[in-house]
Amino acid sequence: MSSNLSSLTCYALIRAIEHDLRTLLSTFCGEHPVEQVFDAAMLAKTIERRLNDRRKQTDHTSLTALLPYVDFGDALALMNKLRPFFPEDTREGLVSLRKALEGAIPVRNRVAHSRPLELGDLPKIVDLAEELSGVAGFPWPELNSTQRQLAENPAFVISLRPDLRKDRQSAVSHNLPDADFDETGLLGRRVNRAELLDELLHGPWPVVSLLGEGGIGKTALALQVAYDLVDHPECPFEIVVWTTAKSEVLTTSEIKRIPGAIQDSMGVFERTATQLAGPAGAENPIAEVRTYLSEFRTLLILDNLETVMDERVLDFIVRVPRGSKVLITSRFGVKDQRGINLAPLDEKEATHLLRSLARARRVSSLASLTGEEASHYVQRMNRHPGFIKWFVAGVELGRESPEQLLRKEDLVLDFCMRNVFDQLSADARTLLQSLLIATGSHTRAELAFLNGFDAARTETAAYELLRTNFVTQMAAGVHRDALALSDFARKYMRKNHPPTLDQQRHISARQRELIKIGGELQYAHSRNPYAPDTLEIRDPGDFHAAGQLRIALDDAAAGQFSDSIERCIQARALAPGYPEPHRVMGYIFDLANNLSEAQNSYQNAVEMSSTSPYVRYFYGRFLVTNQLNPYEGLRMLQEAHELDPDSLLVEVGIAQAHLELEAYNEATQLAMDLLKRPDITYNAEWDCICVLLGAVEALVRRAESPASHDSAARMIARLVEAVELVNVAVLDAYVLDMCLFFEHWARRTARSNVSSSAAQAYAAAASRLRERRRQADPNHMERLVGTIKSKPLDKTFGFIVADSQEYFLHEKAMDDPNHFYEIDINSTVAFYPGQHTAGNRPPARNVRWLL
């Protein structure tokens, strides 16, 4: 059956309708003066057509002489104008068919200009012909004759040569072939069609590729859009050249080589040069084609390019002259091109294709399928257009049942996939095998772990597969993609390249290992999500990258910062959308005192994670602790609180940020509120006490005026309430020493020139602090507070004065010996007094630097 039988059938019926409409006008209005029938524009256009026909007749005055040069649309306009002169039955029948006749105009134009038919064009014309032939008052001789011939022998149209009258429609020269999808029109692909046309009209890419497995519809879409383009009023090209490298065709029984098919890339350029310049034979066809593309705005369409892809083609397409473009259809893509991937049809489109083909080919067993039966068939064929066409053609032959044909799918799979698989690299084939064994979709990080690849090697292999449509890429969360075998590829691999038992065991073992790693990391994070060395994991797709980050954190703890950063970079490459590599890099750069890189890494992590309170907490603490931007740090912590309102640690961080910003009331009030929570932990209690200690210290330093003393007194009272509220275990040596200092300061200040209310408050606070110290550690009552009186340069000793008594201070007596070199004259310390010996100052023991 001819591939353009539908178009020829449309042509036969439209030709007959046009002929009878002209005859109708001539029969009832042939004697009317031309000037009364035609308006000026239509008359001028019709006379020009007649003159262009090079007729010797010069009669332009009779309607009968001009009617053969009236096109379909003009005939309808004349018919509407002259309708009153028709018999009543004819007039009424034509009025009822007015919309159907007008709807046939674009179909007629597509047939006249050899354009691909749209979905529904043939049924529309068949229905119109049926209704028109039934209009009374006129015999419709040509239409009835054509309908009889179609009923008796539908193939008679094959001998017809379309010659519908047409005006020049496009100024674009082209050699586009007839469409091979006229039986159904271009089904589906509405979005792809608009996208491709817009890219060719307005896009910046000089090379555009339609990509997909064999039979998916690349050639049909490219041809349809090429015709859309040459008819478009804004077409930027002067020439459209079509060259195909198709070398095989799928029949119902075998894959056949096409005689005379192009064998290599040089053949493509030779044929293209011939189509552009004629058959003279260029010495250098590649140079000649490039010259044409330089001198004329040209769209060069290279169909089925995967069969001849080599370095010559790649070199050509990276240097397309400005103003011209190259459109490629191929089963795999090339670099530096705009790729448009074609997926299988959706179920509705695939079912429609099956039914339309069955009706067009009169395959009654398929045309009569129920919706459920048709859906079942197209799903088994993966909604693949080429498979569906092959299936209908096979059923039409009648040699095998539908079930028998579907069991022969190996032939279709081989045709669609084999030549692409043969060109894949070893790494790409390895990735395919792992995707076949580890079913489902997998991130690049997972694939890297399963196959023992690094990030770069995985990315190269994945890119190669994505160019071929052997795999599909799908969203796997924010900023992250996963790869999965296409249904067609899975069937092809299972039947032609099944994995060995050793391969299956290896991949399965690697999967179990990856799951174990991920499970351990997830458990650690669940126990302490705000610890900087635990890792937030979204799902198994992050396991491998998270494992690399765990090693990086261990390296950083050992001081191996360069190695740990390299690990983070590898993890980032494995999982480009995963925020944790950036967050961990921020943490490690902070440990290494590289604050600018740390801040940049934290910012990247925040931008990539809109829902993680942990990232915001770590970034906020970093900004506050390092005093880089406490205001922004507070904002980050508040965002973390909104995302995780139950976290004690986040609220403690907010209190610490308020303290850093000298918002003492906000800091201490929040600390007190947290201390009253029944679920507060030991660490959170200690942190809250430290916030209060910090606020009191700041206000004590500033207490000079009566107002400032009132504020300091209120703050010390709040501190007293806090230390009495918490468990005594929280009151460690540092906290008790600070309480001793504030007790000492409050008692001394109460005896100074302050208001009586402040004096009373200070004295009460001092007594309560002393009592709480005694409860926490009776031995602490022996501690003293003093100041550094002297500290000779280049010596490891100094002297403390406390209650008018001097004490000897040695470097080794400090809790942290490094502090000895940071303290200065008048620094405040807490210590135990040593045994007084004759002639010597008593030593200070367990000295802590306070202020």
C-alpha positions in Angstrom: 0.0 0.0 0.0 1.4 3.4 -0.9 2.6 5.5 1.9 0.7 8.6 0.6 -2.5 6.8 -0.3 -4.4 9.0 2.2 -3.1 12.2 0.5 -4.0 10.8 -3.0 -7.5 9.9 -1.8 -8.0 13.4 -0.5 -6.8 14.7 -3.8 -9.2 12.6 -5.8 -12.2 13.7 -3.8 -11.1 17.4 -3.6 -10.5 17.5 -7.4 -14.0 16.0 -7.9 -15.6 18.5 -5.6 -13.8 21.5 -7.2 -14.8 20.3 -10.7 -18.4 19.9 -9.7 -18.5 23.3 -7.9 -17.2 25.0 -11.1 -19.8 23.0 -13.1 -22.5 24.1 -10.7 -21.5 27.8 -11.2 -21.3 27.4 -15.0 -24.6 25.6 -15.3 -26.7 28.1 -13.4 -24.7 31.4 -13.7 -22.6 31.0 -16.8 -24.3 33.8 -18.7 -23.8 36.3 -15.9 -21.4 39.3 -16.8 -18.0 38.7 -15.3 -18.0 42.2 -13.7 -21.1 41.3 -11.6 -19.7 38.0 -10.5 -16.0 38.8 -9.6 -14.7 41.6 -7.5 -11.7 43.5 -8.9 -9.1 41.6 -6.9 -10.5 38.1 -7.6 -10.9 39.0 -11.3 -7.3 40.2 -11.6 -6.0 37.1 -9.8 -8.0 34.8 -12.1 -7.0 36.5 -15.3 -3.3 36.3 -14.2 -3.6 32.6 -13.7 -5.2 32.2 -17.1 -2.4 34.2 -18.8 0.2 32.2 -16.9 -1.4 29.1 -18.4 -0.1 30.4 -21.8 -3.5 29.8 -23.4 -3.8 31.4 -26.9 -7.4 32.4 -26.1 -7.8 36.0 -25.2 -11.4 35.7 -23.9 -11.3 37.1 -20.4 -14.9 38.2 -20.4 -17.0 35.0 -20.0 -17.5 33.3 -16.7 -17.2 29.9 -18.3 -13.7 30.8 -19.6 -12.5 32.0 -16.2 -14.0 29.3 -13.9 -11.2 26.7 -14.5 -8.8 29.2 -12.9 -10.9 29.7 -9.8 -9.5 27.9 -6.8 -11.5 26.1 -4.1 -11.8 29.1 -1.8 -12.8 31.5 -4.6 -15.3 28.9 -5.8 -16.9 28.9 -2.4 -17.0 32.7 -2.3 -18.7 32.8 -5.7 -21.1 30.0 -4.7 -22.2 32.0 -1.6 -22.7 35.1 -3.7 -24.6 33.4 -6.5 -26.6 31.0 -4.3 -29.9 32.7 -5.1 -29.6 31.5 -8.7 -29.4 27.8 -7.7 -32.3 25.5 -7.3 -33.9 25.7 -3.9 -32.9 22.1 -2.8 -29.3 22.8 -3.9 -29.3 26.2 -2.2 -30.5 24.8 1.2 -28.1 21.8 1.0 -25.1 24.1 0.4 -26.1 26.4 3.2 -26.1 23.4 5.6 -22.6 22.4 4.4 -21.1 25.9 4.5 -18.8 25.2 7.6 -17.8 21.8 6.3 -16.8 23.3 2.9 -14.9 26.1 4.5 -13.1 23.6 6.8 -11.9 21.7 3.7 -10.0 24.8 2.4 -6.8 24.2 4.5 -6.9 20.5 3.7 -7.1 21.3 0.0 -4.2 23.7 0.3 -2.1 21.0 2.1 -2.8 18.6 -0.7 -2.2 21.1 -3.5 1.2 22.2 -2.0 2.3 18.6 -1.1 2.2 19.3 2.6 1.8 16.6 5.2 -1.8 15.9 6.2 -3.0 16.8 9.6 -4.8 14.4 11.9 -8.4 14.0 10.7 -7.9 15.5 7.3 -9.0 12.4 5.4 -12.1 11.6 7.4 -13.1 15.3 7.1 -12.9 15.2 3.2 -14.6 11.7 3.0 -17.5 12.9 5.2 -17.9 16.2 3.2 -17.9 14.2 -0.1 -20.6 11.9 1.2 -22.8 14.7 2.3 -22.3 16.9 -0.7 -23.2 14.1 -3.1 -26.5 13.8 -1.4 -27.4 17.5 -2.0 -30.5 17.5 -4.3 -31.0 19.7 -7.4 -27.6 18.9 -9.0 -26.2 15.5 -10.1 -22.5 16.0 -8.8 -21.3 13.8 -11.7 -17.5 13.9 -11.1 -17.9 13.4 -7.3 -20.2 10.4 -7.7 -17.9 8.9 -10.3 -14.9 9.3 -8.0 -16.8 7.8 -5.0 -17.7 4.7 -7.1 -14.1 4.2 -8.2 -12.9 4.4 -4.6 -15.5 1.9 -3.5 -14.6 -0.5 -6.3 -10.9 -0.1 -6.3 -9.3 2.2 -3.6 -5.9 1.8 -5.2 -6.9 3.6 -8.4 -5.7 6.8 -6.8 -2.1 5.6 -7.0 -2.1 6.4 -10.7 -3.2 10.0 -10.2 -0.8 12.9 -10.4 -2.0 15.7 -8.2 -2.5 18.9 -10.2 -4.7 21.1 -8.1 -4.3 24.7 -9.1 -2.1 26.6 -6.7 -0.3 29.9 -6.4 3.3 30.0 -5.2 3.0 29.6 -1.5 6.6 30.0 -0.3 9.7 31.8 -1.6 11.9 29.2 0.1 13.5 26.7 -2.3 13.4 23.1 -0.9 13.6 19.5 -1.8 11.5 18.1 1.0 10.1 14.6 0.4 6.5 13.6 0.7 5.4 12.7 4.2 5.1 9.0 5.1 2.5 9.6 7.8 -0.5 10.8 5.7 -2.5 7.9 6.8 -2.9 9.3 10.3 -1.4 12.8 10.2 1.3 13.6 12.7 -0.1 12.2 15.9 0.8 13.9 19.1 4.1 15.8 19.3 2.3 19.1 19.6 4.7 20.5 22.2 7.8 19.1 20.4 6.5 20.5 17.1 6.1 24.0 18.5 9.5 23.8 20.4 11.4 22.7 17.3 9.8 25.3 15.0 10.5 28.1 17.5 14.1 26.9 17.8 14.6 27.0 14.1 12.9 30.4 13.7 14.4 32.2 16.7 16.8 30.0 18.6 20.5 30.8 19.0 21.8 27.3 18.3 23.3 26.7 14.8 22.8 22.9 15.3 19.5 21.4 16.5 19.1 17.6 17.0 16.0 15.5 17.2 17.0 12.5 19.3 15.3 9.2 20.0 15.4 5.5 19.4 14.6 4.1 16.0 11.0 4.4 14.9 10.1 7.0 17.6 9.1 9.6 15.0 12.1 11.8 14.5 12.0 11.9 10.7 8.2 12.5 10.7 8.5 15.5 13.1 11.5 17.0 11.3 9.6 16.8 8.0 6.4 18.3 9.4 8.3 21.2 11.0 10.3 21.7 7.8 7.1 22.2 5.9 5.8 24.4 8.6 8.9 26.5 8.3 8.9 27.0 4.5 5.3 28.2 4.8 6.0 30.4 7.7 5.9 34.2 7.0 9.0 34.7 9.2 11.1 31.9 7.7 14.7 33.1 7.9 16.0 30.7 5.3 16.3 31.0 1.6 17.0 27.3 1.0 15.9 24.1 2.9 17.9 21.0 1.9 16.9 17.5 3.0 19.4 14.6 2.9 18.8 11.2 4.4 21.4 8.6 5.5 18.7 6.0 6.2 20.2 2.6 5.3 17.7 0.1 6.7 14.0 -0.4 6.6 11.9 -2.7 8.9 9.5 -5.1 7.2 7.2 -7.5 9.0 9.7 -10.3 8.5 13.2 -8.8 8.4 15.4 -5.7 8.5 16.3 -4.9 4.9 19.2 -2.8 3.6 18.0 0.1 1.3 19.7 -0.3 -2.1 21.8 2.7 -3.0 21.8 4.0 0.6 24.5 6.4 1.6 27.4 4.4 3.2 29.5 7.1 4.9 29.6 10.8 5.8 31.3 11.7 2.5 28.3 10.3 0.7 26.1 12.7 2.8 28.1 15.7 1.7 28.3 14.5 -1.9 24.5 14.1 -2.1 23.9 17.4 -0.3 26.3 19.2 -2.7 24.5 17.7 -5.7 21.1 18.9 -4.3 22.5 22.4 -3.9 24.6 22.8 -7.0 23.5 20.1 -9.4 25.2 16.9 -10.5 28.4 18.4 -11.8 30.5 16.7 -9.0 32.4 18.8 -6.6 36.1 18.0 -5.9 35.5 18.9 -2.2 31.8 18.4 -1.4 32.3 19.4 2.2 33.8 22.8 1.2 31.1 23.3 -1.4 28.3 22.7 1.1 29.9 25.0 3.6 30.2 27.7 0.8 26.5 27.4 0.0 25.7 27.8 3.7 27.9 30.9 3.9 26.4 32.5 0.8 22.7 31.6 1.3 20.7 31.3 4.5 20.2 27.6 4.5 18.6 25.0 6.7 20.4 21.7 6.1 18.4 18.7 7.4 20.5 15.6 7.9 18.2 12.7 8.5 19.3 9.4 10.3 22.8 10.8 10.8 23.8 8.2 13.3 24.5 5.7 10.5 27.4 7.8 9.2 28.5 9.9 12.2 32.3 10.4 12.1 34.9 13.1 12.6 34.1 14.8 9.3 30.5 15.3 10.4 31.5 16.5 13.8 34.0 19.0 12.4 31.4 20.3 9.9 28.6 20.9 12.4 30.8 22.8 14.9 31.6 25.4 12.2 28.2 26.1 10.7 28.3 29.6 9.0 26.3 32.4 10.6 22.8 32.7 9.3 22.4 29.0 8.4 21.4 26.1 10.6 21.7 22.3 10.6 18.8 20.1 11.8 19.8 16.5 12.7 17.7 13.5 13.3 19.7 10.8 15.1 19.6 8.1 17.6 22.3 9.8 19.6 23.3 13.4 20.0 26.5 15.4 19.5 28.2 18.1 21.6 27.5 21.8 21.2 24.0 21.3 19.9 20.4 21.9 21.1 19.0 18.5 21.7 15.2 17.7 21.7 14.5 14.3 23.0 11.4 12.4 21.7 9.7 10.1 24.2 7.1 7.4 23.4 3.6 8.6 22.8 1.3 8.8 25.7 -1.4 6.1 26.0 -4.2 8.2 24.4 -2.0 9.2 21.5 -0.7 5.6 21.0 -4.2 4.2 21.1 -5.4 6.8 18.6 -2.5 5.9 16.3 -3.3 2.2 16.4 -7.0 2.9 15.7 -6.3 5.4 12.9 -3.8 3.1 11.1 -6.2 0.2 11.4 -9.1 2.2 9.9 -6.9 3.6 7.2 -5.6 0.2 6.2 -9.0 -1.4 6.7 -7.7 -3.9 9.3 -11.1 -4.6 10.9 -9.8 -6.9 13.6 -7.8 -4.0 15.0 -10.2 -1.2 14.1 -12.9 -2.9 16.2 -10.8 -3.3 19.4 -12.4 -2.0 22.6 -10.6 0.8 24.3 -9.2 -1.6 27.0 -7.9 -4.0 24.3 -6.3 -1.2 22.3 -4.7 0.2 25.4 -3.4 -3.3 26.3 -1.7 -3.7 22.9 0.0 -0.3 22.8 1.3 -0.7 26.4 2.9 -4.0 25.4 4.5 -2.1 22.4 5.7 0.6 24.9 3.6 3.2 23.0 6.3 3.2 20.4 5.1 4.7 17.0 7.4 2.5 14.9 6.4 -0.6 16.7 2.7 0.2 16.4 3.1 0.8 12.6 5.0 -2.5 12.2 2.3 -4.3 14.2 -0.6 -3.0 12.1 1.2 -3.8 8.9 1.9 -7.3 10.1 -1.8 -7.9 11.1 -2.8 -6.5 7.7 -0.8 -9.1 5.9 -2.8 -11.8 7.8 0.0 -14.3 8.1 0.2 -14.1 11.9 -2.1 -13.3 14.7 -1.5 -10.2 16.8 -0.2 -12.3 19.7 2.3 -14.1 17.4 3.5 -10.7 16.0 4.0 -9.3 19.5 6.1 -12.3 20.4 8.4 -11.4 17.5 9.3 -8.1 19.1 13.0 -9.0 18.9 13.0 -7.9 15.2 11.7 -4.4 16.2 14.1 -4.1 19.1 17.0 -5.0 17.0 16.1 -2.5 14.3 15.5 0.3 16.8 18.5 -0.2 19.1 21.3 -2.4 17.7 23.3 0.1 15.7 23.4 2.5 18.6 24.4 -0.1 21.1 27.2 -1.2 18.8 28.7 2.4 19.0 28.6 2.7 22.8 31.8 2.8 24.8 32.7 0.1 27.3 31.9 2.4 30.3 28.5 3.2 28.8 27.7 -0.5 28.4 28.8 -1.1 32.0 26.4 1.5 33.2 23.6 -0.1 31.1 24.3 -3.4 32.7 24.1 -2.0 36.2 20.8 -0.2 35.4 19.5 -3.5 34.1 20.4 -5.4 37.2 19.6 -2.7 39.8 16.1 -2.0 38.6 14.5 1.4 38.9 16.1 4.8 38.7 19.5 5.7 40.1 21.5 8.9 40.6 24.9 9.3 39.1 26.3 8.9 42.6 24.7 5.5 43.0 25.9 4.4 39.6 29.4 5.5 40.4 29.4 3.4 43.5 27.8 0.3 41.9 30.4 0.4 39.1 33.5 1.7 41.0 33.7 4.8 38.8 34.8 8.3 39.9 32.5 11.2 39.2 34.1 12.3 35.9 34.0 8.8 34.5 30.4 8.3 35.5 29.3 11.7 34.0 31.0 10.9 30.7 29.3 7.5 30.4 25.9 8.9 31.5 26.1 11.8 29.0 26.9 9.2 26.3 23.8 7.2 27.2 21.6 10.3 27.4 22.6 11.2 23.9 21.2 7.9 22.7 17.9 7.7 24.6 18.9 4.3 25.9 18.2 5.9 29.3 15.7 8.5 30.5 16.5 11.3 32.9 13.9 12.1 35.5 13.7 14.5 38.5 14.7 12.9 41.7 14.1 15.8 44.0 15.3 19.4 44.0 18.4 20.0 41.9 18.8 16.3 41.2 18.2 13.9 38.4 18.2 10.1 38.2 18.7 7.8 35.2 16.6 4.8 34.3 16.6 2.4 31.3 13.9 3.2 28.8 11.4 0.5 28.4 12.6 -0.3 24.9 16.3 -0.4 26.0 15.4 -2.7 28.9 13.7 -5.2 26.6 16.6 -5.0 24.1 19.3 -5.5 26.8 17.4 -8.5 28.3 17.0 -10.2 25.0 20.4 -9.4 23.5 22.9 -8.6 26.3 21.7 -10.2 29.5 24.0 -9.8 32.5 26.1 -12.8 33.5 25.7 -14.4 36.9 28.9 -12.8 38.2 27.8 -9.4 37.1 24.5 -9.8 38.9 26.2 -11.0 42.1 28.7 -8.1 42.0 26.1 -5.4 41.5 23.8 -6.9 44.1 26.7 -7.0 46.6 27.6 -3.4 45.9 23.9 -2.4 46.4 23.8 -4.1 49.8 27.1 -2.3 50.8 25.7 1.0 49.7 22.5 0.5 51.6 24.5 -0.4 54.8 26.6 2.7 54.5 23.6 4.9 54.0 21.7 3.3 56.8 24.5 3.9 59.3 24.8 7.5 58.2 21.0 8.1 58.5 21.0 6.6 62.0 23.8 8.9 63.1 22.0 11.9 61.8 18.7 10.9 63.4 20.4 10.7 66.8 22.1 14.1 66.5 21.0 16.1 63.4 22.7 19.3 64.5 26.1 17.8 65.0 28.4 19.1 62.3 29.9 15.7 61.6 26.5 14.0 60.9 25.0 14.1 57.4 21.5 14.9 56.2 20.5 12.3 53.6 17.5 12.7 51.4 17.2 9.2 50.1 19.4 6.3 48.8 20.5 8.4 45.9 22.7 10.4 48.3 24.3 7.4 50.0 27.5 7.2 48.0 28.2 11.0 48.1 27.4 11.0 51.9 29.9 8.1 52.4 32.6 10.2 50.7 31.7 13.2 53.0 32.0 10.9 56.1 35.6 10.1 55.1 36.2 13.8 54.4 35.1 14.7 58.0 37.4 12.0 59.4 40.3 13.4 57.3 39.5 16.9 58.6 39.5 15.7 62.2 43.0 14.4 61.6 44.0 17.8 60.3 44.2 16.6 56.6 42.3 19.5 55.2 43.4 19.3 51.6 42.5 15.6 51.4 39.1 16.3 53.0 38.3 19.1 50.6 39.2 16.9 47.6 36.7 14.3 49.0 34.0 17.0 49.2 34.7 18.1 45.6 34.3 14.4 44.5 31.1 14.1 46.4 29.8 17.4 44.9 30.5 16.0 41.4 28.8 12.7 42.2 25.6 14.5 43.5 25.5 18.0 41.9 22.2 18.9 43.6 23.1 17.6 47.1 23.6 20.5 49.6 25.7 18.5 52.1 29.0 18.6 50.1 28.9 22.4 50.2 27.9 22.5 53.9 30.7 20.1 54.9 33.2 22.1 52.8 32.0 25.2 54.7 32.6 23.4 58.0 36.1 22.1 57.0 37.2 25.5 55.6 36.1 27.0 58.9 38.3 24.5 60.8 41.2 25.4 58.5 40.6 29.1 59.2 39.7 29.9 55.6 36.7 31.9 56.4 36.0 33.4 52.9 35.8 29.9 51.3 33.8 28.7 54.2 31.2 31.4 53.8 31.0 30.8 50.0 30.4 27.1 50.6 27.8 27.7 53.2 26.0 30.2 50.9 25.9 27.6 48.1 24.5 25.0 50.5 21.7 27.4 51.6 20.8 28.3 48.0 20.5 24.6 47.2 18.3 23.7 50.1 15.1 25.5 50.7 13.8 23.2 53.4 16.7 22.2 55.5 16.9 23.7 59.0 20.3 22.1 59.5 22.1 23.9 56.7 20.7 27.2 58.0 21.7 26.4 61.6 25.3 25.7 60.7 25.6 28.7 58.4 24.0 31.0 61.1 26.3 29.7 63.8 29.3 30.2 61.5 28.4 33.8 60.9 27.7 34.5 64.6 30.6 32.7 66.1 33.1 34.2 63.7 31.5 37.6 64.0 31.3 37.9 60.2 27.7 39.0 60.0 25.7 38.3 63.2 22.6 40.0 61.8 22.5 37.6 58.8 23.4 34.8 61.2 20.4 35.6 63.4 18.2 35.6 60.3 19.5 32.1 59.2 18.9 30.8 62.7 15.4 32.2 62.8 14.7 30.5 59.4 16.0 27.3 60.8 13.6 27.7 63.8 10.6 28.2 61.4 11.6 24.9 59.7 12.2 23.0 62.9 10.3 24.8 65.7 10.9 22.0 68.3 14.7 22.2 68.2 16.2 23.3 71.5 19.6 23.7 69.8 18.3 26.2 67.2 16.7 28.3 69.9 19.9 28.3 71.9 21.7 29.5 68.8 19.2 32.3 68.5 19.8 33.3 72.1 23.6 33.3 71.4 23.1 35.5 68.3 21.1 38.0 70.3 23.9 38.0 72.9 26.4 38.7 70.1 24.3 41.6 68.9 24.1 43.0 72.4 20.3 42.4 72.6 20.7 41.3 76.2 17.1 41.3 77.2 16.1 39.1 74.2 19.0 36.8 74.8 18.5 36.2 78.5 14.7 36.0 78.3 14.9 33.3 75.6 17.5 31.5 77.7 15.3 31.6 80.8 12.3 30.3 78.7 14.4 27.4 77.5 15.6 26.6 81.0 12.0 26.1 82.0 11.2 23.6 79.3 10.8 20.1 80.7 12.6 18.6 77.7 15.8 20.6 78.1 19.0 18.7 77.8 22.2 19.0 79.9 24.1 20.7 77.0 21.3 23.1 76.3 21.1 24.1 80.0 24.8 24.8 80.1 24.6 26.9 76.9 21.7 28.9 78.3 23.7 29.5 81.6 26.6 30.7 79.4 24.3 33.2 77.6 23.2 34.6 80.9 26.9 34.8 82.1 27.8 36.6 78.9 25.0 39.1 79.3 25.8 39.8 83.0 29.5 40.2 82.2 28.7 42.8 79.5 26.5 44.8 81.8 28.8 44.6 84.7 31.6 46.1 82.7 29.4 49.0 81.8 27.8 49.6 85.2 28.6 53.2 86.1 25.4 55.2 86.2 22.5 54.5 88.5 20.4 53.4 85.5 23.1 51.0 84.3 23.4 49.6 87.9 19.7 48.9 87.9 20.0 47.0 84.6 23.0 45.1 85.9 21.2 44.2 89.2 18.2 42.9 87.3 20.4 40.8 85.0 22.3 39.3 88.0 19.0 38.5 89.6 18.0 36.7 86.4 21.4 34.8 86.5 20.7 33.8 90.2 17.3 32.5 89.2 18.9 30.5 86.4 21.6 28.8 88.5 19.1 27.9 91.2 16.8 26.5 88.5 19.3 24.1 86.8 20.6 20.8 88.0 23.8 21.3 90.0 25.6 19.0 87.6 25.4 21.8 85.1 27.3 24.1 87.4 30.8 23.0 86.4 34.1 24.6 87.5 33.8 27.4 84.8 30.3 28.3 85.8 31.0 28.3 89.5 34.1 30.5 88.9 32.0 33.0 87.0 29.4 32.9 89.8 32.2 33.5 92.3 33.3 36.5 90.2 29.8 38.0 90.1 29.3 37.3 93.8 32.6 39.1 94.5 31.6 42.0 92.2 28.1 42.3 93.6 29.2 42.3 97.2 31.9 45.0 96.5 29.5 47.1 94.4 26.8 46.9 97.1 29.2 48.8 99.4 29.9 51.5 96.8 28.0 54.6 95.9 24.9 53.0 94.4 21.2 53.4 95.2 19.9 51.6 98.2 17.6 49.4 96.0 20.6 48.4 93.8 22.7 47.8 96.9 20.1 45.5 98.4 19.7 43.6 95.1 23.5 43.2 94.7 23.8 42.0 98.3 20.9 39.5 98.0 22.3 38.2 94.7 25.8 37.7 96.2 24.4 35.7 99.1 22.3 33.5 96.9 25.2 32.9 94.5 27.4 31.9 97.4 24.8 29.5 98.7 24.4 27.9 95.3 28.1 27.5 95.0 28.2 25.7 98.4 25.4 23.4 97.3 27.1 22.6 94.0 30.7 22.1 95.4 31.6 22.8 99.1 35.2 22.8 98.2 34.6 25.7 95.9 34.1 28.0 98.9 37.9 28.1 99.1 38.3 29.7 95.7 39.4 33.3 95.5 39.0 36.0 92.8 42.0 38.2 92.1 43.7 40.3 89.5 47.1 40.1 87.9 49.4 42.5 89.6 52.6 41.9 87.7 54.0 39.6 85.0 57.6 40.1 84.0 58.3 39.9 80.3 59.9 36.7 79.0 59.2 35.0 82.3 56.9 32.1 83.1 55.6 33.5 86.4 53.7 36.5 87.8 51.8 37.7 90.8 48.1 37.8 91.7 46.6 40.1 94.3 43.4 39.1 96.2 42.1 40.7 99.3 45.3 42.6 99.8 47.3 39.3 99.7 49.8 38.6 96.9 50.1 35.1 95.4 52.7 33.6 93.2 51.5 32.5 89.8 53.4 30.0 87.6 52.5 29.2 84.0 51.9 25.6 84.9 49.3 26.6 87.5 46.9 27.8 84.8 44.1 25.4 83.8 45.1 26.2 80.2 48.9 27.1 80.2 48.4 28.9 76.9 46.3 31.5 78.7 49.4 32.6 80.7 50.7 34.3 77.6 47.3 36.0 76.9 46.6 37.5 80.3 47.8 40.9 81.1 48.0 43.3 84.1 44.6 43.7 85.8 43.2 40.5 84.2 40.7 38.8 86.5 41.4 35.2 87.6 39.9 32.6 90.0 42.2 30.3 91.9 42.8 28.2 95.0 45.3 29.7 97.5 48.3 27.5 98.2 50.0 26.9 101.6 51.8 29.9 102.9 55.5 29.4 103.6 57.9 31.6 105.5 59.6 34.2 103.3 57.6 33.3 100.2 54.3 34.4 98.7 51.7 31.6 98.8 51.2 30.0 95.4 48.0 30.1 93.4 46.7 26.7 92.2 44.2 25.8 89.5 44.1 29.3 88.1 41.3 30.2 85.6 41.4 33.3 83.5 37.9 34.9 83.7 38.1 38.4 82.3 
